[in-house]
């Protein structure tokens, strides 16, 4: 847990978020498609093994906004659609993402693996399993086959303006862990949950109930808790 806390603090105080422009390309020899679930009005980040060189889409920018930053792509759907997105990385590996609108099972962040590291069928299965984990966490259920740590809420970050609390940790087969977190705004101004700064090693997916936290009221007992939100993370290979 100390290792998790260390990396979490580093991700919160890491560098500034810069945006890049998605470029068009002529796609060829793309591998089998990888499903990626999106939610209208919510940013989803997909991380690739290498820096993104080109992106080709088949929907208008008014429907799907795209930004790239290094090896990451940020997708913001403005309305429902069903389409495919083609991504080529600088190591000349190509990916076909099948974008599926899903208001309930869309993760905020997902990691894409190289085709030669595992077959696309296996990758699609792993992605689906990760989404199932996130879905279970979202509805407050213990993931199937998981062992609960039964933690008391533990604060892992607090800079006087923003704090993060671990509410629950679930241990899964293969060293994967699922975390339920609370993000809390400590100031009287709205803040954005810094999802794009999360660089935790082994992070497979992350989702939040709300990416914008309301200003903290003077009397927290008399107002709905819009200044807090739940976050859900799935991490593999974390040993401490």
Secondary structure, 3 states (H helix, E strand, C coil): CHHHHHHHHHHHCCCCCCCECCCCCCCCCCCCCEEEEECCCCEEEEECCCCEEEEEECCCCCCEEEEEECCEEEEEECCCCEEEEEEEECCCCEEEEEEEECCCCCCCEEECCCCCCCCHHHHHHHHHHHHHHHHHHHCCCCCCCCEECCCCCEEEEECCCEEEEEEEEEECHHHCEEEEEEEEECCCCCEECCHHHCCCCCEEEEEECCCEECCCCCCCCCCCCCCEEEEEEEECCCCC
